[in-house]
Amino acid sequence: MISVGDTVPTANITVAGVVEQTSTTSTELFSGKKVVLFALPGAFTPTCSKAHLPGYVTLFDSFLEKGVDMVACLSVNDAFVMQAWAKDQNAENITMIADGGAAFTKSLGLEMDTGDFGGVRAQRFAMIIDNGVVSLLNIEPPKTFESSKAETILEAL
């Protein structure tokens, strides 16, 4: 599992913008930037849609004021789902990372198997990445939502 001080591993990812989708690598996306990356089990799921993503949407400008260059949301969903969710949540400022096959999530060692509920998903977590290196990692215990929410990460900055 990735830890504070580790470099984010390179994996192919898709950025699902509100208008278009682009393919890149995690290295290219995070290089030279201060990034807040948060992950959640699934788009359109209750806690993710009612609290997790909306918190980052609401506080986006506050993250920029703290010197963050990008706020990114990671989910093991396909790019079309992430694109639709971004539109639904008015998350045009959030960089939506679609990890359809969970390759990036697995490279971080932060996957979980939810069985028939949804298969392999990302654990709920948030990290701060400085030029590709993890400087903060908050992983939520199962069925909790505290250490990865926007307010907690903003306070840590």
C-alpha positions as a Markdown table, in Angstrom:
| # | Residue | x | y | z |
|---|---|---|---|---|
| 1 | Met | 0.0 | 0.0 | 0.0 |
| 2 | Ile | 1.2 | 3.5 | -0.8 |
| 3 | Ser | 2.4 | 5.6 | 2.2 |
| 4 | Val | 3.4 | 9.1 | 2.9 |
| 5 | Gly | 6.7 | 9.9 | 1.2 |
| 6 | Asp | 6.1 | 7.4 | -1.7 |
| 7 | Thr | 5.9 | 8.5 | -5.3 |
| 8 | Val | 2.5 | 7.9 | -6.9 |
| 9 | Pro | 2.9 | 4.9 | -9.2 |
| 10 | Thr | 2.5 | 5.3 | -12.9 |
| 11 | Ala | -0.8 | 3.9 | -14.3 |
| 12 | Asn | -2.9 | 4.7 | -17.3 |
| 13 | Ile | -6.0 | 6.8 | -16.4 |
| 14 | Thr | -8.9 | 8.6 | -18.0 |
| 15 | Val | -9.8 | 12.1 | -17.0 |
| 16 | Ala | -13.6 | 12.4 | -17.6 |
| 17 | Gly | -14.3 | 16.1 | -18.0 |
| 18 | Val | -17.8 | 17.5 | -18.3 |
| 19 | Val | -17.3 | 17.9 | -22.0 |
| 20 | Glu | -14.6 | 15.5 | -23.1 |
| 21 | Gln | -12.4 | 12.5 | -22.0 |
| 22 | Thr | -8.7 | 12.4 | -22.2 |
| 23 | Ser | -6.2 | 9.5 | -21.6 |
| 24 | Thr | -3.1 | 10.2 | -19.7 |
| 25 | Thr | -0.9 | 8.7 | -16.9 |
| 26 | Ser | -1.0 | 9.4 | -13.2 |
| 27 | Thr | 2.6 | 10.6 | -13.5 |
| 28 | Glu | 1.7 | 13.2 | -16.2 |
| 29 | Leu | -1.4 | 14.3 | -14.3 |
| 30 | Phe | 0.3 | 14.9 | -10.9 |
| 31 | Ser | 3.8 | 16.0 | -12.0 |
| 32 | Gly | 4.7 | 19.6 | -11.0 |
| 33 | Lys | 1.4 | 20.2 | -9.1 |
| 34 | Lys | 0.0 | 20.2 | -5.6 |
| 35 | Val | -3.0 | 17.9 | -5.8 |
| 36 | Val | -5.7 | 16.9 | -3.4 |
| 37 | Leu | -6.9 | 13.4 | -4.6 |
| 38 | Phe | -9.9 | 11.9 | -3.0 |
| 39 | Ala | -11.3 | 8.5 | -3.8 |
| 40 | Leu | -14.7 | 7.0 | -3.2 |
| 41 | Pro | -16.4 | 3.6 | -3.8 |
| 42 | Gly | -18.7 | 4.7 | -6.5 |
| 43 | Ala | -20.4 | 7.5 | -8.5 |
| 44 | Phe | -24.1 | 8.1 | -7.7 |
| 45 | Thr | -23.8 | 6.2 | -4.4 |
| 46 | Pro | -25.4 | 7.8 | -1.3 |
| 47 | Thr | -22.5 | 9.1 | 0.8 |
| 48 | Cys | -20.4 | 9.8 | -2.3 |
| 49 | Ser | -23.2 | 11.9 | -3.9 |
| 50 | Lys | -24.6 | 13.6 | -0.8 |
| 51 | Ala | -21.5 | 14.4 | 1.1 |
| 52 | His | -18.1 | 13.4 | -0.3 |
| 53 | Leu | -18.0 | 15.0 | -3.8 |
| 54 | Pro | -20.2 | 17.9 | -2.8 |
| 55 | Gly | -17.9 | 18.9 | 0.0 |
| 56 | Tyr | -15.0 | 19.3 | -2.5 |
| 57 | Val | -17.2 | 21.1 | -5.0 |
| 58 | Thr | -18.3 | 23.6 | -2.3 |
| 59 | Leu | -14.8 | 24.2 | -1.0 |
| 60 | Phe | -12.9 | 24.2 | -4.3 |
| 61 | Asp | -12.0 | 27.8 | -4.2 |
| 62 | Ser | -10.7 | 27.4 | -0.6 |
| 63 | Phe | -8.3 | 24.7 | -1.8 |
| 64 | Leu | -7.0 | 27.0 | -4.5 |
| 65 | Glu | -6.4 | 29.7 | -1.8 |
| 66 | Lys | -4.3 | 27.2 | 0.1 |
| 67 | Gly | -2.0 | 26.6 | -2.9 |
| 68 | Val | -3.6 | 23.5 | -4.4 |
| 69 | Asp | -3.4 | 23.3 | -8.2 |
| 70 | Met | -5.9 | 20.5 | -8.7 |
| 71 | Val | -8.6 | 18.7 | -6.8 |
| 72 | Ala | -9.2 | 15.3 | -8.3 |
| 73 | Cys | -11.9 | 12.6 | -7.6 |
| 74 | Leu | -11.0 | 9.0 | -8.2 |
| 75 | Ser | -13.6 | 6.2 | -8.6 |
| 76 | Val | -13.6 | 2.7 | -10.1 |
| 77 | Asn | -16.2 | 3.7 | -12.7 |
| 78 | Asp | -16.1 | 4.1 | -16.4 |
| 79 | Ala | -15.5 | 7.5 | -18.0 |
| 80 | Phe | -19.1 | 7.9 | -19.1 |
| 81 | Val | -20.4 | 7.4 | -15.6 |
| 82 | Met | -17.8 | 9.8 | -14.2 |
| 83 | Gln | -18.7 | 12.4 | -16.8 |
| 84 | Ala | -22.4 | 12.1 | -16.1 |
| 85 | Trp | -21.8 | 12.3 | -12.4 |
| 86 | Ala | -19.7 | 15.4 | -12.8 |
| 87 | Lys | -22.5 | 17.1 | -14.7 |
| 88 | Asp | -25.1 | 15.9 | -12.1 |
| 89 | Gln | -23.0 | 17.3 | -9.2 |
| 90 | Asn | -21.9 | 20.6 | -10.9 |
| 91 | Ala | -18.4 | 19.4 | -10.4 |
| 92 | Glu | -16.9 | 21.1 | -13.5 |
| 93 | Asn | -13.9 | 22.3 | -11.5 |
| 94 | Ile | -13.0 | 18.8 | -10.1 |
| 95 | Thr | -10.8 | 16.6 | -12.1 |
| 96 | Met | -12.7 | 13.3 | -12.4 |
| 97 | Ile | -10.5 | 10.3 | -12.8 |
| 98 | Ala | -12.3 | 7.2 | -14.2 |
| 99 | Asp | -10.4 | 4.1 | -13.1 |
| 100 | Gly | -12.7 | 1.6 | -14.9 |
| 101 | Gly | -10.5 | -1.5 | -14.5 |
| 102 | Ala | -9.2 | -0.4 | -11.1 |
| 103 | Ala | -5.6 | -0.4 | -12.4 |
| 104 | Phe | -4.6 | 2.9 | -10.7 |
| 105 | Thr | -6.5 | 2.0 | -7.5 |
| 106 | Lys | -4.7 | -1.4 | -7.4 |
| 107 | Ser | -1.3 | 0.2 | -8.0 |
| 108 | Leu | -2.0 | 2.4 | -4.9 |
| 109 | Gly | -2.9 | -0.8 | -2.9 |
| 110 | Leu | -6.1 | 0.9 | -1.9 |
| 111 | Glu | -8.7 | -1.4 | -3.5 |
| 112 | Met | -11.4 | -3.3 | -1.8 |
| 113 | Asp | -13.6 | -6.1 | -3.1 |
| 114 | Thr | -17.3 | -5.5 | -2.5 |
| 115 | Gly | -18.4 | -8.8 | -4.0 |
| 116 | Asp | -21.7 | -8.7 | -5.7 |
| 117 | Phe | -22.4 | -5.2 | -4.6 |
| 118 | Gly | -20.0 | -3.7 | -7.1 |
| 119 | Gly | -16.9 | -5.8 | -7.4 |
| 120 | Val | -13.5 | -4.2 | -6.9 |
| 121 | Arg | -13.8 | -0.6 | -5.8 |
| 122 | Ala | -11.5 | 2.1 | -4.3 |
| 123 | Gln | -11.5 | 2.4 | -0.5 |
| 124 | Arg | -12.6 | 5.8 | 0.7 |
| 125 | Phe | -9.5 | 7.9 | 1.1 |
| 126 | Ala | -7.9 | 11.3 | 0.5 |
| 127 | Met | -4.3 | 12.3 | -0.1 |
| 128 | Ile | -2.2 | 15.4 | -0.8 |
| 129 | Ile | 0.3 | 14.9 | -3.6 |
| 130 | Asp | 3.2 | 17.3 | -4.0 |
| 131 | Asn | 4.8 | 16.9 | -7.4 |
| 132 | Gly | 4.0 | 13.3 | -7.5 |
| 133 | Val | 4.9 | 12.5 | -3.9 |
| 134 | Val | 2.3 | 11.7 | -1.2 |
| 135 | Ser | 2.6 | 14.1 | 1.7 |
| 136 | Leu | -0.7 | 13.2 | 3.5 |
| 137 | Leu | -2.8 | 10.0 | 3.3 |
| 138 | Asn | -6.1 | 9.6 | 5.1 |
| 139 | Ile | -7.8 | 6.2 | 4.7 |
| 140 | Glu | -11.2 | 5.8 | 6.1 |
| 141 | Pro | -12.0 | 2.7 | 8.1 |
| 142 | Pro | -15.0 | 0.8 | 6.6 |
| 143 | Lys | -18.4 | 2.5 | 6.8 |
| 144 | Thr | -16.9 | 5.8 | 8.1 |
| 145 | Phe | -16.7 | 9.2 | 6.5 |
| 146 | Glu | -14.5 | 11.7 | 8.5 |
| 147 | Ser | -10.8 | 11.7 | 7.6 |
| 148 | Ser | -11.3 | 12.0 | 3.8 |
| 149 | Lys | -13.9 | 14.7 | 3.7 |
| 150 | Ala | -13.1 | 18.1 | 2.2 |
| 151 | Glu | -13.1 | 20.0 | 5.5 |
| 152 | Thr | -10.6 | 17.6 | 7.1 |
| 153 | Ile | -8.2 | 17.9 | 4.1 |
| 154 | Leu | -8.6 | 21.6 | 3.9 |
| 155 | Glu | -7.7 | 21.9 | 7.6 |
| 156 | Ala | -4.6 | 19.7 | 7.0 |
| 157 | Leu | -3.3 | 22.2 | 4.4 |
